[in-house]
Amino acid sequence: MQLIIFVSTLISLEPIGALPIVNDALDIIKLIHEVSNGVLTVWQLLGRRPIDHQKLPFMLEDGSSEIMNELGQISDKIQHAEEQQTEYFKLTIETLKRDFHAESLLSHKMSEVSDMTKMIKKRYRDMIEYQRSQEKLENYTLIGFAEWCVKPGSNSLTYLVEVLHETLFGEYEDNGNNSLFAQLVVNYESDEDQICATHSSPQQFAYDLYTKMTLTEIKAYTMMEFSWMTLRDSGKGNFTLEMALMHKNYQRRIEHSMKVLSDIMARIERVYWRCDPKNWQSRLGETYDEVTRLLQGYVENEVNLNSESKCFDSCEDYVDVRTERCLENEFCNKQPKCLGRLHNCRFIESDMTVCQTNNTTTSNSRRYDYIEYDNGRVLGKDCAAQQESACPTGGVRAESWSRWMFWRCNYCLCLCDEDGPQSDRYFNLRDTISDYKDDMIVTGARFVKHQRVFHLQLQQGKLLPGGLINQSTLAWIPLQSYDVSHVDIRNGYDYHKLTYDSRSLDLDEISVENDTLVVTGARFRVVEKHLNLEVRFSSFNFTTGRLLRPEVNSFWLGNDKTTEHNDKPRQKLMLYDPQVSTKSSLSSLPLSKDNQYMEFVSSSVDKDAAQSTVPFIDIQDVVPNPAVPLSGLGIYHKGRKGFGGFFAPKIVTYYNFWKKLVKSHNYP
């Protein structure tokens, strides 16, 4: 983490002026072309004029409007690019310098880069000021600036930019694997904190970092061109050969840095996932939500768990039952009845005090704050510890009792599976598809709970030429709202209802390695009682930014493998005695792998009295910054050992973006 931000800070370019930020991500290859061509155009225009000693500045000469127009366009393009990078790379710059360690070889390299880039940035701003203050400038000032830029020597800009390039990208003969740039990208990929801070996949980070570094290169190139023009117009010489050599060296550096980036892009991940925000406990409904009352701890006497009112068996014999009755003066008369089925009952101790939850708010789905047994054992320790005094609702006694002196009617702790108005356990099965007729494609995802139904909501944006997205068109596709209790809304068709027997979520990454496809939709289906993700892909033209007959050239893709599959059967990911997800003091990390599944289960008996259903659902937006086309979506589990964690969506950024971008501009 400490290595990456610092360099980003060094290479950050301050915007000059106030041009509006464009609505699509920066195409650095296009900028390289435009600046290179602009510089050559200016030189050609200048070459038409006779060399005239001591007539400076040339900006004031008659007939120089074409030259000034080209120079202005070059400056505007660089300024425009700076503003885009300032917007999209700002978070990286602020966070990556946080824990920088000074005692390392890399820190020494970064200090060198810092000094060089600051010098280039300072001199570029000088050049801009010279252009603005041309009427007041002396020839001496311009000539001095120009000679510093291009005169041979270890202090010149020409030398400086070569050293900067080799420091960042390595020697020209090397593949760049050990370069500073490569090390920064590798460190980023292995550091979850940085991915969280930047909201970018490793490939996006590499491209953004390269863009910043290349902007510095372009600034230096522009200054050298300005300098040769100044010296030529002052009568110091023709400098045609020098200008050609400058352009040749510039092209060599650009091609080498592009090769280094291409090699790195081929090795690093395209997956972006969202990290935990701070203070989970205060963000229910904002950053996470819960499946409620699916499997919840419930105290019941065994005499009420059978049709014969007997107490001959043990609590453990009641695996899948209903409450049959409620005897007078029993604890069951003092609590809301479980109207569903009871599973996996167990005996803990005979006598207890039950602290019931004050359910005055609809957001509280607990039955009990805690249960305290007479032997001192407490279920829901954390909740009990938070109580400043005695149980706020007044503890209710539940004492086991004997029948006919021979049989003991014990209180059991069971898991209540109760479908009802307080149980949010539904997942949308309807298709969510982008507005493909208007070339809108999927750019992000998030879970949303609406009317007790969890939806995988998708963000869409308009596709542009070159694999870019018009950022001003980004919008969340409206939810298909419905009431699960309506007579025309059906389980298994419109939604899936979780139950004890059908509560698994498949954990998959559904993606393609095909640069002609992008994501245009997603949906859940049910496969062998498991919720299973499917993703819709559509063909598109990278150059034009148009979908190619998406109503025909689209298909759904999912992972059909089950636990019984002959080839690589799906594996179960277990939670053991899980504490409530938000109790962890450490940020969640991805814990699942492709082709696994996990069940919704009750939280820890001892720590939470089994009152919560875990994992929770992360409802944060999962959208890279800036938004880009996607080559896949996935569902994964994140958390820490001993905690319930979270189910969350993840995205896979566009496959082969860099190579397609280079190819689209016919760059070597």
N, C-alpha and C positions, 0 to 999 in steps of 0.2 A: 504493500500500500504506500509506504513512504517514498518509493522510487518514482511512482507514476506522476503524481500531481505536480511535483516540483518542476519536472520538465514541461508539463502543460503550462505552468505559470510562466516559465522562462520564454516559451514560444508564443504566449498570448499576444495578440495584436490589438492595439487600442483603435477603435473606430474613430475616424476623423470626419466630422460633419454629421448630417442627420438624414441620410437617404433612408427611405422606408425599407424594412426587411422584407425580402421576397417570401413567397409562400411555399417554396419547395426547398428541399435540402440541397446543399451546395454540391455541384458537379465540378470537382477540382480539375478533372481532365479537360473539360470545356474551358475552364478559366485559363489553364496552361496554354491551350491553343489560342485563345483570344488575346492574351497578353503577348505571346510570342509573335503572332501575326501583326498585332498593333505596333510592336516595337520595330518590326521590319518595315512596316508601312511608313512610320515616321522617318526612318533612316533613308528610305527611298525618296520621300518628299524632300528631305534635307539635301540629298545628293543632287537634286535638280538645281540647287542654288549655288552660285559661285562662292568660293572661299574668300571671305572678306575680313581682313585683319582688324581686330580691335572693335568690331561692331557687336557689342553685347549690351543687354541680353538679346538673343535672337528672337525672343518672344515678341519684341516690339517692332521687328522688321516688317516692312510692307510685304503682303503676300504670304504671311506666315499663318493665316487663319486655319489652313488645313492641318498644319503641324500641331497647332495648339488644340485643335479639335480632337486629333488622335491622342495627344497626351492626356487631355481631359478625360477621354473615354477610358483609357488605361487606368488612371487614378480612380475613376468612379467604380470600375469593376473590382479593383482591389478593395476599395472601401466597402462595397456591397458585400464582398466575401467576408470581410472582417466582421461586419455586423451580424451576418448569419452565424458565424462561428462563436461570436460573443454570446448569442442567444442560446445556441444548442450545446455549447461546451462549457457554459458558465459553472455548472455544478461540479464538474470534474476539476476545474481550476481551484475551486474553493475547498474541495475535500481531499484531493490527493497529496497535499503538502502537509497534512495534519501531523503525521508521526515520522517526519523525516529524520533519519539518523546521519549525522555528519561524518562518522568514522567509517568510511567505506570507499572503495575504488569508484563505485558508481556515483557516489556523492561528489567526488572530485570531478568526474566527467560532467556531471550536471552543473557544477559551478562554472566550468569552462563554457558550457553551452549557454548558461545564463549570461555570462559576460559578453559573449559574442552576439547573442540575439538582442540584448539591450543596446549594444552599439549600433547594430543594423537598424533597429527600430528608431533610435534617436536620430540617426542620420537621414532616414527616410522622412521623418517628420520635418527635419530641416529642409529637405528638398521640396516638400509640399509648401512650406512657408516661403521658400524662395520663389515658387511659382505664383504665390498669392501676392508677394511684395515686390514683384519684378520692377516696378517703376522706380523704386528707391534703392535698388541693389547696385553696388559697385562691381566692375569687372573682376576686380581682385578677389572678391568673395566667391563668385561663381567658379572662377578658375581654380581657386584653392580647394573648393569642395570637389571639383571634378578630378583634380590631380590626386587627392587622397583616395578617391574611389578606384582609380584604374592604374595608378603608377605602380610598377613592380616594387615589391618590398613586403616585409612581414607585418606592416601596420596597415596595408591597403585593404580595401573592401574585397578586391579580387582574391587576395590570399585568405582573408577572413572567411569568405563563403566556402572556399574549398576545405578549410579546416573544420568548419561547422558541419559540412556534409559528411566528411569521413568520421567525425566524432559520433554523429547520429546513426549513420547507415553502414559504417565500416569501410574497409578498403575496397576499391573498385573490383579487385580480383576475387573478393570473398563473396559468399552467398548471403551475408548479413545475419546469419543465425546467432552470432555472438555480439551483434551490434547493440548499442544502447537502445535503439528503437525496439529491437526484438525482445530485449530483456524487460522493457517496460510493459510490452503487450503480454508477455508470458506471466509477469507478476500480476497484472490486472486480472487475467483469466483465472488465476488461482486464489484471488482475494475476494471473498464474497462481499466485504464491506465496500469495495470500490464499485462492484456491479450494482449494489444497492444505491450508492451515491449518484452514479451517473445515469441510471436508467437506460443502459445500453448493453447489447450483447458484446462479447469480446471482439467479434468482427467489426461491429459498429465503432467500438472504441479505437481499434487499429486504424480504421479509415479516417475518423475524426482527428486523431493525433497526427496522422500523415498529412492531412489537409492543413493543419496548423503549421507544421514544419515547412510544407511546400509554399505556404503564403509568405513565410520569411524569405525563402529562396526567390520567389517572384519579386518581392520588394527589392532585394539586392540586384536582381537582373535589371529592373526598371531604373534603378539609380545608376548603374554602369552605362546603360544606354543614354541616359540623360547627360552623363559625364562626357562620353565620347562626342555627343552632339555639341556640347558646350565648348570643348577643346577644338573641334573642327571649325565652329563658327568664330572662334577667337583667332583663327589663322595659325594654329599650332601644327596643323597637318591635315591630311585627308582621312586617315584612320579606317579605311575600308577593310584592310586585312585584320586589323585589331578587332573591329566590330564582328567580323566573321568568326574569329577565334573565340571571342566572348560567347557568341551564340552556340558554337560547337561545344564548348565546355559546359554551358548551361544545359544543353540537350543531353550531354553525357551524364550529368548529375541527376537530371530528371528521370532518365531511363533506368539508371542504377537504383534509385530510390523506389521506382515503381516495381522493379524486379524483386527487391527486398520485401516490399509490401505484398506482392503476389505470393511469394513463398510462404510468408507468415499466414496470410489469409487462408491458404490451403490446409493449414494445420490446426486452426483454432475454432472454438465453438461458435455457433450462431444462436444458441439458446439464451433467452432473456426471461428471468423470473423476478418476482417482486419480494423484497425482504420485509421483515416486520417493522412497523413503525414503533415508536416508543410509547410506553404507557398503554399497553393493550387493554387493561381493565377499564379504562374510561372511554373506550371507543367501540363498544357494542353497537352495531348498526351503522358504524362509520367505516371501520377497517376490517371487522370480522363479524360473522353472525353464527347462529347455532341451529342445528337440528334439535328440536326440543321434545322431551318426554317420549323418546323412542324406547329406550331401556333405562328405567329409573328405579333407584332403591325404594322399596316399599315394605313397611313392617306389617306383618299379618300373623295371626295365631293359626297354627296348623289345624285347629278344629274347624276353621272356616274354609279350609282348602280342599275338602272332600265332601261328597254327598252324604256320607254316613255320620258326620260330626264325630269322627273318631280321632283319637290321639295315639294310635298304635304305631305309627310310622315315625320316621325322622324327617326333619326339614328337607334333607337332601333328596328324599324320595319324590318331592314335588318339583318336577322339571318343567311341565307345561300344563298349567291348570288355570282355573278361574276362582274368584272368590264366590263361594256358594251361599254364604249367609253372613250375618253379623249378630252374634249373641249379645244379649243385653248386658250393659255395664262393661263391655269390652272396649279396648282402645279403638277398634274400628269405627265405633260410634262418634269418635272425636276427631276424625280425619276424613278428608274427601276420599271416597272409594275409588279404587282402581277399576275402571269399567272394561279394561281389556284383559289380556292374558298375563299370567305370572310365570316367570321362567327362573330356573336355576336357583331355587330357594336354598338357604343355608342357615344353620344354627350358629350363633356367635355366643350369646350369654342369655340367661333366663330373664333377668329384670333390667329395666332401663328407664331413662327419662328421655323423651323425644321432644326436641325443640323444633317446632314446626315453623316454616317460613311464613312471614307476613306477606301474603300475596295480594297486596293492595295495588300493585302495578302490574300491567299486562306483560311487561318485559321480563318479569321474574317467573321462571317456570319451575323452580325448585319446590319440593314438598317439605323438605326438612333442612334446617340450617346445620344441625348436627344431632347425633344420638350418643348419649352418655350412659354406659353400663355401670351397674353397681360395683363391679370389680375395678372400675377406674378407666377402662378402655373407652376411647372416644372415636366415633366415626365422624369424619368431617372436622378433623383437628384444626385446619386453617380457619374455617368459619367460626369454630368455637373460640379460637384464640383472638379473633377480631372483636368478639363481644366484650364490651367494657364492663358489663355486669352480668346478671343472670339473663337467661333466655328472654328476649323482649316480648315474645308471645306467651310466656309462661310455660314451663316444661310440663309435658303430659306423661304420666306414669303408664308403663305397659309392663305388667308382671305376669310371668308364666304361672300356671296353677295346676293343681293335681286333680285327677278324677278317680274316684273310688279307691284312692290311696295307692293304686298300682300304676296308673298312667299319668304321665306329665304332659300337659298341653303347653308346648313351648311356642314362644314368638320366633318367627323366622324373618330373615331379611331376603326378599325376593326382588326380581327385576320386573317392573310393570311396563308392558307394551300396550300403551293406551292411545288409540287414535281419537282425536277430539279437537275442540277449538283451541286448546292450549298446546297442541302438538303440531309443530311445523316440520313436516317430514316428506315433502313432495318435491319432485324434480321434473322440470319441463321436458317433454319429449318432442315438442314441435320444432320444425326446421327454423333456423335463423339464417337468412341469406342476404347478402349485400345487394344494393341496387345496381346489379351488373349491367342493366340496359344503359346506364349512364356511366359505365366504366368505373364504378365504385368497387373497391376491393376491401378485404378485411385488414385492419391495421392494429387491432388490439382486442383484449378480452377481459371480462371480469364476471364474477358471480354476483347476482343481485337476488335478494329475497323480496318478493312482491306477492301480497295476498297469500302468504304462507307457502309460496312456491319458489324454489330456487331455480333461477334461469342462468344460463351461460350467455350473457349479453355480449355482443360484438360491436367493436368500433369500426367504422368504415371511412375511407377517404378516396378522393378521385385520383386515379392513376394518371401519371404524366409520362411523356417521352423520357427514355433513359432510366426507367425503373424508379422514378421519383414519385412522391406523393404531394399533392397540393394541400399544404398544411391548413389552409383556411377552410377546407371542406370537411375536416374531421368532425365526426358526429357519431353518437351512439345510436345504433339501430333500435327503434322503439320496441318495448316489450309487447308480447302478445298476452295481454292481461285477461285472466279468467278466474272464476270462483270454482274451486274443486267440488263444492257442494251442489253446483248446478246440475240439473238432471241431464243436460246434454254434454256435460264434460265427463270424460271417461278415463278411469285408471287403465294404464297399459296402452292408451292411445294418445291422449293429451298430456298425461303426466304419469310418473311412476311413484307409487306410495311405498316408502320404506316400511318393512316389517321385520320381525325377528328372523324370518326365513329368507328375506330378500333385502339385505342391507349392505351389499358389497359395492364398492366403486372401483372399476378397473383403472389402473395407473399406466397410461401409455403416452408416448410421443408420436403423433401421427404426422409425418412429414414426408416430403419427396426431395430427391436430389435431381431435380429437373428444372432447368432455368427457363422453361417455357410455361411453367405453371405457377399460379399464385392462389392463395386461399380466398374463397368467396362465400364460405358458409360453414356452419357447424351444427351439430345436434347430438342429443343423447338417445340411445336405444337401450333395450334390455336384452342381454345375451346370457342365457342360463341363470336368470335371476340377478345378474350383475348389471349395474349401470355402466354403459360402455360408450365412449366418445367416437363419433364419426366426423370427418372434416371434408368439406367440399372444395375441390380444386378446379380451376378453369384455365384454359389456354389464353396466352396474351402475346402481343408483339412488343418486345422490349424497346425497339426504336421509336415506334409511334405512340406507345403508351395506350394501346387499345386492346380490349378483350376481343377474342376471335370467336364470334358466334357462341357466346357462353351458354345460350339455351340448349346448344347441341354439344359443344366441346367442354363439358363439365362432368365430373363424376364424384361419387362419395367414396371415401377410403377410411377404413378402420382396422383394428386388430381383432380378428375373430377367435383368437386362441382362448381356450378355456383351461380349467385345471385338469381336464381329461384329455387334452390334446396330445397326439402322439409325438409331434415335433415341438420341443420346447414348451411344455405345459406351463400355464400361468402359475406363478408362485404367490403364496399368501405372505403378506407383510403384517407381522403381529405387533400389538401393543400390550405391554405387560404392566398391570396395575397403574394405569396412566393418571397422573395428576392433571388437573384442569390446564388447558393449553396456555392460558394467559399468565400462569403462575411462574413460568420460567424467567429467570433473570438474564438468560442468554438469548441472543437472537436465533431464530429458527434457521436450520440448514436443510437443504434437500436431502431426504433420506430414502426415497424410493428410486427404483430403476424401472426401465421399460418392461412391460409384460408381467407386472405384479398386480396385486389387488389388496384392498384393505377393507375390513368391515367397520361400520359404525358400532361402537361399543359404549358401555357405561364407564364413567370415570372411576377412579380408585375408591374402593369401599372405605379404607382407613382415612384417606386424605380428604375425600369429598362426599362420603356417605353414598357414593354411586348416584349422585343427583344430576350429573351433566351427561350429555351425549357427545362423545369425541370420536374423531377429530372435529374441531370447529371448521368453519368455512371462511377462508380469506376472501374478502370482497373488495380489495383494492384494485384500482385500474392497473392492468398489465399492458402498458403501451410504451414502446421505446421512444427515445427523444433524440432526434426527430422521428416521427412515424415513418415507417418504411413498408414495402410489400413483404408479405410473409410466405414462407414455404411450409409452414406447419403450425399446429397447435397441440397442446398436451395438457394432461391432468397429472399432478404429482402430489406427494405428501412431504411436508417439511415440518421440522420440529427439533426436539432434543430428547435424548434418552430419558425415560421416566415421565414424559409428558405426552398429552394427547396430540399435540401439533395441529396442523391445518391442512385441509385439502385446498388446492389453488390451481389456477390455470397458468400455463407458461406458453411462450411463443417462440417460434423458430424464424429468424429473419431470413430474408431472401437468399436463395442458393446462388453462389457464383456471381454475386453482384459486381465485384471488382473486375473480373475478367470480362463480363458482359459490358461494363462501362468502358473499358479500354478498347474492346473490339468495336463498340458502336461509334467510336471516334476515329477508327482506323489508325490507332496509335501503334507504333512498333512494339 
